Amino acid sequence: MPSLLSSALTRRQDILVFAGEDFTVGIPMAPLLDLSKIARVRADLAGFVDRHGLHLRWKTGALNLRSQVNEKASRIFVHLPTRVPAVAA
């Protein structure tokens, strides 16, 4: 998460769009830019994306950012890899 927050964010008014195989969510960058300051000092920050938004977790807390639409905002896309089913040997 810290590397994503430090490399993909551009401007507060932009949207970070995660595109998966069966969903796309847009998260405003303003709260992510604020979180990026925390991420630099929190080694335990983790997160995941699903059809509802971006979910961040750390030892003492959590934050769920829901997808939002803003047609006027610039977008930065992060394409998520396709899931590969696990096969037992």
TORSEDREN-807628 format. One line per 10 residues: their letters; for each residue x, y, z of N, C-alpha, C, O. Coordinates in nm, 2 decimals, padded with zeros to 4 digits, m for minus. Each point is the difference from the previous one (the first is absolute). Layout:
A	X Y Z X Y Z X Y Z X Y Z ~ ...
//
This chain:
MPSLLSSALT	00.08 m00.12 00.00 m00.08 00.12 00.00 00.09 00.13 00.00 m00.03 00.09 m00.08 ~ 00.13 m00.09 00.16 00.08 00.13 00.00 00.05 00.03 m00.14 00.01 00.12 m00.04 ~ 00.04 m00.22 m00.03 00.06 00.03 m00.14 m00.12 00.05 m00.09 00.03 00.08 m00.09 ~ m00.14 m00.14 00.10 m00.12 00.04 m00.09 m00.03 00.15 00.04 m00.02 00.08 m00.09 ~ 00.01 m00.05 00.21 m00.04 00.13 00.04 00.11 00.11 m00.03 m00.03 00.11 m00.03 ~ 00.15 m00.16 00.02 00.11 00.10 m00.03 00.02 00.01 m00.15 00.05 00.11 m00.05 ~ m00.09 m00.20 m00.03 00.03 00.00 m00.14 m00.12 00.04 m00.09 00.02 00.05 m00.11 ~ m00.14 m00.09 00.14 m00.12 00.02 m00.08 m00.08 00.13 00.02 m00.08 00.03 m00.09 ~ 00.11 00.04 00.20 m00.08 00.11 00.03 00.05 00.13 m00.07 00.13 00.02 m00.01 ~ m00.22 00.06 m00.04 00.05 00.12 m00.08 m00.06 00.13 00.07 00.08 00.07 00.07
RRQDILVFAG	m00.20 m00.04 m00.09 m00.06 00.12 00.06 m00.13 m00.03 00.08 m00.06 m00.10 m00.02 ~ 00.03 00.18 00.12 m00.11 m00.02 00.09 m00.13 m00.01 m00.07 m00.09 m00.08 00.04 ~ 00.07 00.14 m00.16 m00.13 00.00 m00.07 m00.01 m00.12 m00.09 m00.10 m00.02 m00.06 ~ 00.21 m00.06 00.04 00.00 m00.11 m00.09 m00.07 m00.12 00.07 m00.02 00.00 00.12 ~ 00.00 m00.11 m00.20 m00.06 m00.12 00.05 00.09 m00.11 m00.04 00.05 m00.01 m00.11 ~ m00.02 m00.08 00.21 00.07 m00.12 m00.03 m00.10 m00.11 m00.03 m00.08 m00.04 00.08 ~ 00.09 m00.02 m00.20 m00.09 m00.10 m00.05 00.06 m00.14 00.00 00.11 m00.02 m00.06 ~ m00.17 m00.07 00.13 00.05 m00.14 00.01 m00.09 m00.08 m00.10 m00.13 00.00 00.02 ~ 00.18 m00.06 m00.12 m00.08 m00.08 m00.10 00.04 m00.15 00.02 00.11 m00.04 m00.03 ~ m00.21 m00.03 00.08 00.01 m00.15 00.01 m00.07 m00.07 m00.11 m00.05 00.07 m00.09
EDFTVGIPMA	00.05 m00.20 00.09 m00.06 m00.07 m00.11 m00.15 00.01 00.00 m00.06 m00.01 m00.11 ~ m00.01 00.04 00.22 m00.14 00.01 00.00 m00.05 00.12 00.08 m00.12 00.01 00.03 ~ 00.21 00.09 00.00 m00.04 00.12 00.06 00.10 00.11 m00.02 00.11 m00.02 m00.04 ~ m00.16 00.14 00.05 00.08 00.12 00.00 m00.04 00.10 00.11 m00.12 00.03 00.01 ~ 00.21 00.01 00.07 m00.03 00.10 00.10 00.09 00.12 m00.01 00.11 m00.01 m00.03 ~ m00.17 00.13 00.06 00.08 00.12 00.00 00.00 00.06 00.14 m00.10 00.02 00.07 ~ 00.22 00.00 m00.02 00.03 00.06 00.13 00.06 00.14 m00.01 00.10 00.01 m00.06 ~ m00.16 00.09 00.12 00.05 00.13 00.00 00.14 00.00 00.06 00.03 m00.06 00.10 ~ 00.06 00.14 m00.16 00.14 00.00 00.05 00.02 00.09 00.12 00.10 m00.02 00.07 ~ m00.19 00.11 m00.04 00.02 00.09 00.12 00.03 m00.08 00.13 00.10 00.02 00.06
PLLDLSKIAR	m00.19 m00.12 m00.03 00.03 m00.07 00.13 00.12 m00.09 m00.02 00.07 m00.03 00.10 ~ m00.04 m00.02 m00.22 00.11 m00.09 m00.02 00.13 00.08 00.02 00.10 m00.05 00.06 ~ m00.10 00.17 m00.10 00.12 00.09 00.02 00.02 00.02 00.15 00.12 00.00 00.04 ~ m00.22 00.02 00.03 00.01 00.02 00.15 00.05 m00.13 00.06 00.09 00.00 00.09 ~ m00.14 m00.11 m00.14 00.05 m00.13 00.05 00.14 m00.03 m00.03 00.07 m00.08 00.07 ~ m00.02 00.13 m00.18 00.14 m00.03 m00.05 00.10 00.05 00.11 00.11 m00.06 00.01 ~ m00.15 00.16 00.06 00.09 00.05 00.11 00.01 m00.10 00.11 00.11 m00.02 00.06 ~ m00.22 m00.04 m00.03 00.00 m00.10 00.11 00.07 m00.13 m00.05 00.07 m00.06 00.08 ~ m00.09 00.03 m00.21 00.05 m00.13 m00.05 00.16 00.00 00.01 00.06 m00.11 00.01 ~ 00.00 00.23 m00.02 00.15 00.00 00.01 00.05 m00.05 00.13 00.11 m00.05 00.01
VRADLAGFVD	m00.19 00.06 00.10 00.04 m00.03 00.13 m00.06 m00.13 00.05 00.04 m00.05 00.11 ~ m00.14 00.00 m00.18 m00.07 m00.12 00.04 00.04 m00.12 m00.08 m00.05 m00.01 m00.12 ~ 00.13 m00.08 00.17 00.04 m00.12 m00.08 m00.11 m00.10 m00.01 00.01 m00.09 m00.08 ~ m00.11 00.10 00.17 m00.11 m00.10 00.00 m00.12 00.04 m00.08 m00.10 m00.07 00.00 ~ 00.11 00.18 m00.08 m00.11 00.04 m00.09 m00.02 m00.10 m00.11 00.09 m00.03 m00.08 ~ m00.21 m00.03 00.07 m00.03 m00.09 m00.11 m00.14 00.04 m00.06 m00.07 00.08 00.06 ~ 00.04 m00.13 m00.18 m00.13 00.03 m00.05 m00.04 m00.09 m00.11 00.08 m00.08 m00.05 ~ m00.21 00.08 00.01 m00.05 m00.07 m00.11 m00.11 00.07 m00.07 m00.06 00.09 00.06 ~ 00.03 m00.12 m00.18 m00.10 00.06 m00.08 m00.11 m00.10 m00.04 00.04 m00.11 m00.04 ~ m00.16 00.14 00.05 m00.11 m00.08 m00.05 m00.10 00.09 m00.07 00.02 00.12 m00.02
RHGLHLRWKT	m00.13 m00.17 m00.01 m00.10 00.08 m00.08 m00.06 00.11 00.08 m00.07 00.09 m00.05 ~ 00.09 m00.09 00.18 m00.06 00.11 00.09 00.10 00.12 00.02 m00.04 00.11 00.03 ~ 00.17 m00.14 m00.05 00.10 00.11 00.02 00.13 m00.05 00.04 00.04 m00.12 m00.02 ~ 00.04 00.21 00.08 00.13 m00.03 00.06 00.00 m00.02 00.15 m00.06 00.09 00.06 ~ 00.11 m00.19 m00.01 m00.01 m00.03 00.14 00.14 m00.01 00.06 00.08 m00.08 m00.04 ~ m00.05 00.17 00.13 00.13 00.01 00.06 00.00 m00.05 00.15 m00.10 00.02 00.07 ~ 00.20 m00.09 m00.03 00.01 m00.06 00.13 00.14 00.02 00.06 00.10 00.00 m00.07 ~ m00.10 00.03 00.20 00.13 00.00 00.08 m00.03 m00.05 00.14 m00.12 m00.02 00.03 ~ 00.22 00.00 00.05 m00.02 m00.06 00.13 m00.11 00.06 00.08 m00.07 m00.07 00.07 ~ 00.06 00.20 m00.06 m00.09 00.06 00.09 m00.12 00.07 m00.07 m00.07 00.07 00.06
GALNLRSQVN	00.05 m00.10 m00.19 m00.11 00.06 m00.06 m00.03 m00.05 m00.14 00.07 m00.09 m00.05 ~ m00.17 00.15 m00.02 m00.04 m00.03 m00.13 m00.07 00.11 m00.07 m00.06 00.09 00.07 ~ 00.06 m00.09 m00.20 m00.07 00.11 m00.07 m00.06 m00.07 m00.13 00.08 m00.06 m00.07 ~ m00.21 00.08 00.04 m00.06 m00.04 m00.12 m00.04 00.12 m00.09 m00.08 00.08 00.05 ~ 00.15 m00.07 m00.16 m00.03 00.11 m00.10 m00.09 m00.05 m00.11 00.04 m00.09 m00.07 ~ m00.16 00.14 00.06 m00.10 m00.05 m00.10 00.03 00.07 m00.13 00.05 00.11 m00.01 ~ m00.09 m00.18 m00.10 00.02 00.05 m00.13 m00.09 00.12 m00.02 m00.12 00.00 00.04 ~ 00.17 00.10 m00.11 m00.07 00.12 m00.03 00.02 00.04 m00.15 00.10 m00.03 m00.06 ~ m00.20 00.10 00.01 00.01 00.04 m00.14 00.01 00.15 m00.01 m00.08 00.07 00.07 ~ 00.17 m00.02 m00.15 00.02 00.14 m00.02 00.04 00.02 m00.15 00.12 m00.03 m00.03
EKASRIFVHL	m00.21 00.06 m00.05 00.03 00.00 m00.15 00.10 00.10 m00.04 00.07 m00.01 m00.10 ~ m00.05 00.12 00.18 00.09 00.11 m00.03 00.14 m00.03 00.05 00.10 00.06 m00.05 ~ m00.08 m00.16 00.13 00.13 m00.03 00.06 00.09 m00.08 m00.10 m00.05 m00.08 m00.08 ~ 00.18 00.11 00.08 00.10 m00.08 m00.07 00.01 m00.14 00.07 m00.02 m00.01 00.12 ~ 00.06 m00.09 m00.20 00.00 m00.13 00.06 00.14 m00.06 m00.03 00.06 00.01 m00.10 ~ m00.01 m00.09 00.20 00.12 m00.08 m00.01 m00.05 m00.14 00.02 m00.06 m00.03 00.10 ~ 00.09 m00.06 m00.19 m00.05 m00.14 00.00 00.11 m00.09 00.05 00.11 00.01 m00.03 ~ m00.16 m00.10 00.12 00.08 m00.11 00.05 m00.07 m00.13 m00.04 m00.11 m00.02 00.05 ~ 00.16 m00.06 m00.14 m00.06 m00.12 m00.05 00.04 m00.11 00.09 00.12 m00.03 00.02 ~ m00.22 m00.04 00.04 00.02 m00.11 00.09 00.02 m00.13 m00.08 m00.07 m00.02 m00.10
PTRVPAVAA	00.16 m00.07 00.15 00.02 m00.12 m00.08 m00.12 m00.09 00.02 m00.08 00.00 00.09 ~ 00.06 m00.09 m00.19 m00.11 m00.10 00.00 00.03 m00.10 00.11 00.12 m00.04 00.01 ~ m00.22 00.00 00.06 00.02 m00.11 00.10 00.03 m00.13 m00.07 m00.06 m00.04 m00.10 ~ 00.15 m00.03 00.16 00.04 m00.13 m00.05 m00.04 m00.10 00.11 00.04 00.01 00.11 ~ m00.12 m00.11 m00.14 m00.05 m00.10 00.10 00.12 m00.08 00.05 00.09 m00.04 m00.08 ~ m00.09 00.01 00.21 00.10 m00.09 00.06 m00.03 m00.14 m00.03 m00.12 m00.04 00.00 ~ 00.22 m00.04 m00.03 m00.02 m00.14 m00.03 00.09 m00.08 00.10 00.12 00.03 00.01 ~ m00.18 m00.12 00.06 00.07 m00.09 00.09 00.08 m00.10 m00.08 m00.05 m00.06 m00.09 ~ 00.17 00.03 00.14 00.08 m00.10 m00.06 m00.03 m00.14 00.04 00.06 m00.10 m00.04
//
